[in-house]
Amino acid sequence: VARLVLYAKSQLPGVEILMSKKDVAGAFRLLWVDPGDVELFAGDLPWVPEEMEEGKPVDHVAMTIVYLVSSFGFSGSPGEWTVWGKATEEFLRKHCPACPRRDLSWGFESRILVDDNVLVEPKVGLRPWVASEVYELGVKTLLGEAAVNQEKDLIEGPFRTFQTVWGLDMDTATEEIHLPERRIIKGATLLSEPAFEYGNKDLAVRAVQRFRGIATGWTVIVKGLKNELKVEPKVTEPADEESVDEAWRDLWELFEEARSFYLFVNVWLSGEWDAGTVFVSSDATKTMIAAIDWTNGMVMRMPAKAAATWVQQCGDDDEIAIHVAEMLSFLAFACHVGETWQGKVVLYGGDNKIVREWIVGRKAGTRTGRILVRLANVLEMRYRFVLVATWWRTFHNVHADLLTRCSDDEFLELVNQKGWRVVDVVGSLRQAVADSERFGPCLLAWGEEDRRVLMQLKQRRLKRALPRALSPDWGAFKAVELCGPNRIVTDFADAVTAAGGQCRRATWSGPVNAGEVVFASLPPDVHGKCLRAVTEAVIEGRPLLVVLEGPRQAPWEEATRLLDEAQWSTELNEYLTSEFGEFAVRRRKCLIATVVFALEDAFSTATSRSVLGPPMSAALCPTKLVPNEAWVYPDKLVVDAGIPREPLLPLLKGHYWLHGERMKDFTDVWFGIPGDLQVWQCQGRDAKLWADLVRRGFGTDHILLEGSKATGGQTASALVLMAGYMIKPDGRAGGCNDPFDDLNVTKLLEWLKRWKRGLFPRAGDDGRAGGHENTVEEEIYEEHRGRGVSGDHQRHAGAHHRRLVWRWGDGL
């Protein structure tokens, strides 16, 4: 259609070009089905008397609907219809105006897609309206008098310069094509559904079909998107596990690409060549990349090492694949100078065939190549230019080759000689590297505002990748930490507040309210006074969940017995604080109790524990910065061989004697005394809390003593997270797989495969709708029916029919 518009404008400058849309009423329903195949288009519907029209009551249990014409649900209907739709177009093309002096002499023109025909005619004489009459005559001649859709013709039939042509808004006056805003919003709404979240493999075929239908309409605007849509079927093809995972990643990245595309879906129909052209060339070596904008006098030159980190194509940091580096040199340059190319045709000249194929075909076989092709698509939409690849032999690409091989002094001399302006893209590449480390492979950004939008999409992708259905609702999370009145370190309260919940403090005896989660970090409590007070408080208050932790010296068995007698579900576990990432290792116990639901391996399933302890050197001050007076020299050191090593416990190497006292050696020959803040950080807490307590007037020794009584920052966070997952409000019973449902789905898929291969019998030539043949019994039944034989005899005579057509599930 666009070519017809441009051709008419070239032949008749200054004349308006009009368009009209014609529609065929019914279309597929105008085609009759072969009588021998009608059973394939038949179906049984339930007989519901209350849903029928008024009339004489009929005693039936079902009715059979038979389609005698092609239906819109049949996948073969478009192919059968194409020849008739094309015939209406050819009928119009074979006619020309009867009055050429008034309406011009050349023939009428139109283009049809299925049943939507678009007439393109210049506003000369009565030519547009004559063409409309001729087209309607052809439709009525070929398909019947009622084939013209009169209602739709009143809306879309009038000739005008603006029409929605096959899903795109086309304006012949301004020579522009736009994707309708409603289709952009429709795609954005679809991609916001949970099914299209990054990392989701629970994707229905229907959802993919909806996305493909919308994205296919975008392919006219976005070059290369048609090639990207080919990744869809790969996720279902039989292949090795690695190939399937790669196909899933390509599909998820396609969804992310589409989210960024609908920000700039806009293209011009014509006028780029009138606005001007820009000639750009580039070149790359293993050590340097460069690009030149000859039209605007701008140049870029940078080491290839800066790009090697981003593309990650070579094992050596100093090397990079030549074709990738050359494509990247042009795109990085375009991100900075693309604003000067708006509305123009950009002619890219290079001597690399792979780069030329990427730009022409908009497809690549490698993941990095696909990222670069996607960036080219986005840049075209962002700056509304048209990128055209041209072939420039190496011996003509003199200056670009020189820029990648000359010294810095020679480069500056050439820039001054040509009067070029140097463009620096190193900063944007470094930013792309940093963004890729945070969010995965990221496109180069062309401005801080646009980069912020792209990074927001990446952040949303990471957020969507988390299973939100399993995340705790911290806004509704209410907790209480039971502790002594003078306790200044409350790790549980700090962890709940940091997660977004609400937590209050109370004494060992409460009070405890219903609907709360109780946390408590117990002291050694050998006599069990604190533990008994806490147990009595929770039994009386009946909270949702109770999490008590402390050293092994506490009477945990007695607390468990009291809760069991009160019909509570309990679970007692032992752990090491290094399992939750703390540097200071302590062996402690955790008692979980609830009266709301049953506990079964809750501690192991709701926590993530490490099998290796973190190195303490990450928290301690480097040895080079430790002053000499902080080092302790032992009197004697004995290294014991054969001591068993536990990965989560400190490494015991032997013994040493200091001032005549024997001690265990967990380090080396020399010993440094860590500072108070470092001990505090080894217990899983940050320096801000330490500074706040010091500012409130507490001494460092008192702070360390209180910190040793508390749980530990990272351990408390892990136990709070465990409690959040255990009481999540959306957790419901029945969330298990249904083996019977899985079996039924398997049987259904097996039946569909057999039906597709044609393994079921069909009706004979004399078969009727419903799959029965006129047998002897049926003929007797019909004969007696005409004679008025009783109903019982009629039902008996027609009860035994031999079915010749399969019914649903017969093959199973």
N, C-alpha and C positions, 0 to 999 in steps of 0.2 A: 504494500500500500504506500509506503514511504517513497519507493522508487516511482510509482505512478504519479505521486504528487510532484516530485522533483522534475520528472520528465515533462509534465504539463506546464510547470512554471518555466522551464527552459524554452519551451516552444512558444509560450504566450506570456512574455514578461509583463508584469503589472496587472494581469487578469486574476481575479479571485478563483481559487480552486475549491470546489464544494465536494462534500462527502455525504452519502446517504447509506443508512443501514437497512437491509432487508432481511426478513426472517421467514422461514418456512414453518407453517403451522403444523404441529404434530411430528413432522420430519420422519423419524423412525416408524411411526405408526402408519405411515403411508405405504409401507412395504409389507406385502403378504407373506406369510410363512407357508412353506411347503406342507400340504396336508399330511404327508408321511412323517413329519417331524413335530406335529403339534403336541404330542405327549411330552416332549421335552420342555414345553412352555406351559404346562398345566400344573395345578396345585390344588390341594384340598384346603378348604376353610371351614372352621367350626360353624355350625348352624345355631345361632343365638336368636330365638324368637323375639325377645324384647328389643333387639337391635335392628330388626327388620321393619319394613314398611307395613302399614296396616293392610289387612286382607284376610283371606280365608286361611285358618291355621293349617299347617302342613306338618306331618309327623316325620321329620328327617333328623338325622344326627350329624350330617355333614353335607357340604356341597363342593363340587369340583369346578374350578375356574380354568378355562382354556383360552389362551391367547392365540388369536388367528393372525396377528400382525406382529412385527418386530417390536420389542420392548426396550425401554431405556436402561433396564438393568442387565441386558445381555451384552457381553463384551464384544461379540461379533457384529453388533448393530452398526457401529461407526464404519467398519470396513464395507459392509453391504450398502451403506448409504452413500459412500464417497462418490461412486460413479454417477449417482443421480444429482448430487450437489454440483459435481464438476460439469455435468451436462447443462445445468441452468447457467453456469458461468460461460460456457462455450456458446450457448445459444445467444447470449447477449453480445459476445465478441464478434459473432458472424454477421451482425447487423450494423448499419451506419445510418446517419440521418438522411431522410428523403429530401431535405432541403439544405444542401451543403453550403449554399451562399449565406444562409442565416445561421446554421448550426455546425459549420465546419464539415470536412469530408471524411476525416478518419473515423475508424470504428469505435464503438463504445468499449469501455474497459471496466472490469471489476475483479475482485479477488474474494474467494469464499473459503471459510473454515467451518467444516461440518455443515451447519445450516445457516450460518451468519454470513451474508454476502455484503461487501462494502463497494459501493459504486463511487468512482472518482471521476468527476467531470468538471471542466472549466465553465465559468458563468458566462456563456456566450449564447445569445439568442434563447431558444427554448431547449437547448441540447440536454441539460440535466433532467428535465421533466419528460422529454421524449425517451431518454434512456430508461427512466423508471417505468414507463408504460411498456417498453419492449421487454424489460426483465419480468414484469408481472405476467405478460403474455406467455413468456417461455415457461414460467413456473406452472401456470394453469394448463398449458398444453401438455407438459410432461407429467405433472402430478395431480391434476384435477383442479376444479374451480375453487374448492375450499382450501387449497394449499397456501394461499397468501394470508399471512397473519395480519389482519386488518387492525386489530387493537394495538399491537406493537408498532405497526407502521405509522400510526398517528403520533406516536411518541418519538421514535427514532428515524422515521422515514423521511422527514423534511430535509432538504439539502441545506447544509450550513458548513462553515469553516471549522467548527469544533465538533468532534465526535469521540465517543469512547469506542475504540477499535480493538476488539478482542482483548479487553482488559486493560488497555492503555489509553490515556487521554492524549489525543492528537489534535494539534491546532495547525492548520495549513497557513494561516495568516502570519503567525510568528515563527513557523517552522520548528516547533518544539514538540517533544513527546515527554509526558510525565507519567509516572506510576500513580494511580489514584490514591489519595490519602487513606481512603477506607481500606485499601488492600495492604498498605503499610501498617496501619493499626491492627488489621487482622493478623498479619504475620507476627507483629510484636506481641499481641495477646496470646497467640499460640505458643510462641517460644518461651513465654513466662510460665507455662504449665510445668508441674513437677516432672512430667515424663521426659522433658528435654534438658534436665539438669545434667551437668557434667558428672560422669561416673555412674549414671543410672543405666542399668542393663534391662530393667523391667519395662521394655518399650513395645507397645502393641503395634501390629502392622497397620491398623487404622490410623494411629498417630503419625507414623512415617508417611503414609499416603497423603494425609492432610498437609504435612510439611512439604512434601514433594510437589503437591498441587500449587501451593502458594509460591514456593521457590521457583517453579517452572515459569511463572509469570514474571519473576524478577530477572530471568536469564536474558531478556531483551535489554535490560538496563545494565546488568553486571556482566561484563565479559568474563568468561571462564567459569562462571557458576554452573553452567551445564556440565562441565567436566567434573566439578566438585560433587555433583549429585550422583556420580557413578560410584561413590564409596558406599552407598546405602546397601546394595545387595551383598556386599562382601562379608558382612557380619553373619550371614546365614549360610555361606558356602562352606562345605567341608574342607578343613585345612588344619594345620598344626596350631597348637594353642597360642604360640607367639604371633602367628599371622592374624588370628582372630582378635587378639588383644590390640594389635596395631590397627586393625580395621575399626574396632570400637573407638580408639583414640581419634582416628580420622573423622569418624562420624560425630563425636562430641565436639571436635574442633570446628567441624562444619557448622554445627549449631551456634558456636561462639562467633564464627565468622558472620553468619547471617544476622546475629544480634548487632554487630557493628555496621553491617551493610544498610540496615533500614534507617540509619542516621543520615545517609547521603544519597538515597535512591533518587536520582535525577539525571537526565541526559538531554542533550540537544539533538534535534533531528538533522539540522543542517546549519551552515554558517560558520563552522570552525575554520574552513579555509579562507573565508572572507575576513575573519578576525586576525589571521596571520598564522605563520608557522614558526616553529622553533626547532633548530637543529642542535642535537646534543650527541656527543661522542664520549666514550670512556674506554679505559684499558686497565689491565691488572697484571701484576706479576706476583711472585711468591713473597715479595718484600714491600710492595708499594701498590696502591690503587689511586686512580685519578679520573676526573670527569670534567668536561668542558661544555658550557652553554655558549655556542658561537654567536647566537643571535643577540643575547643580552650582555655578553662579555663577562662571564663569571666562570670561575675555575675552582676545583676542589682537589686536594692532594693530601694523602695521609698514609701512614704505615699499615701494611696488611695485618700486622700483629694485633692492632686494635680491633679488627673485624673478626679475627680468627676465634677469639673467645666466644663471640656471639653465635657464629655459625656452627662451631664445634664439628668441623668436618675433618680435621687432621689431628693426628696425635702430637705433632710438633707445634708448639705455640707460634713459631715463626713461619709456618706454612699454612696455606689455605687453598682449597680447590679453585682453580683459575676461573672457571665459568661462574662459580658462586660469588667469588670476589668481584668479578666484572659486573654481574647483575646487582650486587650489593652496592657497588660504587655509584651506579646510576640512581638507584632508589634512595640511598642516603642523601645524595645530591638533590634529588627531586623533593625530598621532604623539606628542604630549606628554601629552595628557589621555586617550588611549584606554584606559589602564589602569583608569580609573574607569568605563568603559562595559562592562566584562566581563559577558557573559551577558545583555545588555539589547538592546532595539531602539532604534536611533538614528534619529530622524526628522529628516531634513535639510530645512530650509525655505529656499528661495531663489527669486529672481525671474528667473533665467537659464534659458531653455529648453534650451540646449545642455548645461549642467551636469546638468540633470535627466535628459536623454536618456542621457548618459554613465553615470549611476548606475543608471538603470532597465535600459537595454539592455546595459550593460557592454561597449560597443564605441565606438571613435572612429576618425575618418578620418585623423587626423594622427599623426605619430610621438610628439609630446609628449603628445597626448591618450591614446594607448595606454599610455604610461609612467604617466600619472596613474591610468588605469583599473586597471592592474596593481597600483599601490600601494594602491588601494582594496580589491582582492581580498586582498592580503597582510595589510592591517590587519584585515580581517574575521576572517581565520584566526588572526592573532596574538593578538587580544584577544577573539575569540569573541563578537562582537556582530553584529547584523543591520542593515545599512544600508538604509533606505527613504527614497526621495526624495519630497517633497511640494511642492506648488506654493503659493507665498506671494507674493501680489501686491506690487508695489513700495510702494503706499501703506500696506501693513501691515508692511513691513520697515523700520520707522522707525529703530530704534536702530542696526541694522547700517549703514544708509545714513548715519546721523549720524557713526558712528565713522570712516568713510572720508572725511568732508568737514570734520570739526571740527578745531580747533587742539589743540595738546598740552594747553593749560590746560583747555579744555573737556572733553577726554577724561579728564583726572584728576578733574575735578569730577564727571563722570558716574559714574566708577568708584567714587568715595567715596559718591556718593548711592545707588548700587545695591548697594554692598557686594561688588563683584566682586573676584576675584583675577586679576591680570595675568599672563599666560603669555608668556614670551619665546621666540620661535622663530627669531630672526635667526641665532643661532649654528649651529643645525642646517642652515639654508639655506646658510650660508657653507661649512660642512663638506661639504654635498652638491655645491656648486660645485667645491671643491677635489678631491673624489673623482671628479667627472665629468671634470675636466681630466686626471686620471691614468688613468682606466679607461674613459672614455666615459660616456654617460648613466647615472646611478646614481639609485636610489630614495632618498627621504628615509629616514633611520634614526630609530628611536624610542628608542634607547639605545646606549650605547657597546659593550656586549657584542654586541647584535644587529648593530650596524653593523660590528663586527669580523668577524662571520660572513659578512655580505654582501660585504665587501671581500675576504675570502678567496676567495669564489666568483669575484669579478671578477679577482683575481690569477691564479687557476687558469685562467680563460678566456684571459688573455693568454699564460700559459705554454703552454696547449694550442694556441693559434694558431701557435706556433712549430713548424716541422717537426722533431719529435723524431727521426724516422728519419734526418735529415741532420745532427743535432747530433753533434759529436765526443764521444767518451767520455773526458773529462778525467781521470777516476779512474784509467784505465789508461795515460795519456799519460806517457811517460818521455823526458826530454831531457837533453842535456849542452851547456853553452856553453863553447866553446874560447876562451880569452883568455890574456893575459899574467898572470904570477904576482902582479903588483902592481896589477892592475886593480881599482878600487873601485866602478865603475859597471857593472853587468851588467843591461842592460835586458831581454835575452831571458829570463834566469832569473827576474827579477821578473814578467814577463808570464806565463810558464808557471805560476808559483806562484799568481798572482792568478786564473788560469783554473781552478785546481784540480788541476793536474798536478804532477809531480815533476821537478825539474831540479837537476843538480849542476854543479860547475865542474871544468874540467880545463885543462891547459896546451895550447899550440898543437899539440903532438904527441900529444895524447890522454892516457890511453887512451880508445878509443871501443868501446862494446859493441853487440852485435847486438840489434835490437829498440828501439834508441833513435833519437831525432831529434836531429841535430847542428845547432847554431846557432853562428855566429861573426860578430863584427863586426870587420872587418879594419882596420888602420891604412893610411896611404898605401902603405907596403910597395912602393916602386918596384922594389926588387931581387927581390921575390917570396919572401923567406925564410919569412915566416909563412904565405903561401898554399900554398907547396909542402909545408910541414910539415903543414898541415891536410889537404891533398889525400892525402898518403901515409897519414895516420892513418885517414881515412874509408875508403880503399880496403882497408886491412888489417882494419879493424873491421867493415865491411859493415853499417852501420846501415840503418834503414828509409828515412830521408830526410835530406838534407843541405841546409841553407839558409845560404848564405854571402852577406854583404853588406858593402859598403865603398865607398870613393871610387873614381873612375874611374882613378886612377893605378896601381892594382894590376894585375899581369899576368893578367887574367882569361882571355885566350885560351890561355895556357899551361896554366892549371888545367883548362880545358875539354878541351884536347887530352889531358891525362893521364887524365882520367875517361873520355873516349871510348875511349882505348886499352884501358882496363880493362873495357870493355863496359858502361859505365854510361849511363843515359839522362840527358841534361843539357838545361838551358834557361837562357839568359842574358838578363836584362832590365835596362833602365835606367828609373829613376823619379825623382820629386822627393818629398822628404819632406812637402811641403805637400799632396800628393795624399792623404795619410793623416791630415790634420787638424793637422799641426804648424805652428806659426807661423814657426819658423826654417826657411828654405828651403835645402836642400842637394841637389845632384844626385849620385845614387849608383847603384850597380849591384848586382844580386842574382843569384846563381848557385844554381839548384836542381838537385839530382842525386839519383838513386835507382837501385838495381839490382833493385828488386822489381817495378816496373811501368813502363810507358812514359809519358813526359811529352808532353803536347800542349796547348799554350796554358794550362798550369797556373797561371801567374802572373796572367793576365788573367781567367780564369774563377773562381779561388778567392779573389780579392781584390776589394774594393769601393773604387774610387779616385774622388776628387772631381775635378770639372772647374774648380772655383774655389777659390782659396786662402782660408783663414780670415783675418779682419782681425786684425792684431797688437794693435789697441787693446783686444781682449778680454783680453789677458794683461798689457799694460803698465799702469802706474799712470796714472790720469787726469791730464791736463796741469795741471789746477787744483791738484793736490796736489804737483807737482814744485817743489822749492825753486829759487830764482833761481840759486844757485851751480851747479846741475846743468845749466843751459842753456849751449850753446856757440854763439857768434856767428861765422859765417864771415867771412873777409876779402873774399871776392868770390863772387857766385852768378850762374851762367848757366843759364837754362832753355832746353833744346834742344827744338824742336818737331819733330814727325814721328818720334819714337822709337817703334818698334813695341812694343806692350804684350802681355805674356803673362799670362794670368789666374792662373797658378800661380807666377809669379816676382814678386819685388818690383818695384814700379812705378818705373821709372827716369825721372826728370824732367829731369836735366841734370848739371851739375858745379859744385863749389864749391872754393874755395881756403882752406886753413887753415894758417897759418904757412908760406905759400909753397908748400905741397904741394897738387897737384890731386887731388881725390877725386870719386867718383860721388855724386850726390844722389838718394837714394831717398825723401826726406821733403819737408819744407817749408823755409822760410827759416831758422827757428830749430830747433835740434837739442837734444834732451835726452838725457843719458846714462842708459840704463836701469840699474837696480840688478842685482847679481849674481843675486839670486833671480828677478828677472823674466827674465833671459837663460835661466836654468835652466828656468823654466816654458815659455818659448818653444820649448824643445827637447822638449816633450811630457811633462814630469815634474811631480810634485806637490811641494808644499812640505814634506810630512812626510819624504820621503826626504832632502831638503836639510837639514832640521833634525837628522835622525839622523846624517848624515855630519859635520855641524858638532859635534855632541855627542861624536862619536868622536875628535875632535881634528884633523880635516883642515882645512886652510886653504881659504878661499873660492876663491883663484886655482887651487889644485890641484884642487878639486872641479870648477870650470868646465873646466879642461883635460881631466880625465878624462871629463866629460860630452860634450865635443866629440869624443873618440875613440869613444864608444859610438854605438849606433844611433839612439837617440831613443825616448822612451816610447811614443808612439802608433804609430810605424812598427814597433817591435818587437812590439806587440800585434797589429797587422794581419798580420805575417808568421807569428806563432805561430798565429793563427786560421787562416791559409791552410794551414799544415802540419797542423793538426788536422783540417780537412775533407779533406785529400788522403789521410790514412792512417786515416780512420774505419773501425772494425772491421766495420761492417755494410755496407760497400760491396762489392758483388758484381758480377760480370760478368753480362750478360744482362738488365740493367735497362732495356731499350728497348721501344718499342711493337712489337707484332707486327702488321704490315699485313694478313696473312692472317686473323688472328683478328678484326680490325676489319671486314674484308670480310664474314666469316661473320655477325657480329652485325648488320651492315647488311642482309644478305639475310634473316636471320631476322625482323628488325623489319618489313621490307617484306612478307614472307609473312604475318605476323600482321595487318598492316593490311588486306591483301586478304581474308584470312579473315574479319575482323570485318565488312567491308562486304558479305560474302556473294557474293564473286566466283567461288567454286569451285562446281562442280556437285554436286548431291546424288544419291543413289541413287533409282531408280524405285520404283514402288509394290510391285513384286515383288522388290526388292533384299533380300539377306540380309546378316547380319553378315559382314564380310570384303570386301564391295563387289563381289560377283560375281552374275551373273544366270544362270539356268538356260538355257544355250544348247543348240543341237542336239548339239554335241560332248559336252556334259556329260550330256545325257540318254542318249546312246549309251554313255557311260562308265558311268552308273549301271546301264543294262540289261546290259552285259557283265559288270559287277561281280557282278550277281546270278547270272549263268550260269557264273561261275568262269573268266573270261578271264584270260590271263596278265598279270602285273604290268607288263611293258613296254608292252603294248597299253593297259592302264589308264592308265599315266602319260602316254602319247602322246595318248590321247583327252581327257584332262582338262587338257592343258597350255596350251591357248589359250582363255583366258577374257577376256571384255571387262569391264574394271573400270569401274564406274560411280561409285565413291566416290573422292575424292582421297586420296592418301597424303601422308605427310610430305615436303615439298619438291617436290611435283609442279609447283606454281605457279612454281618458279624455273627 
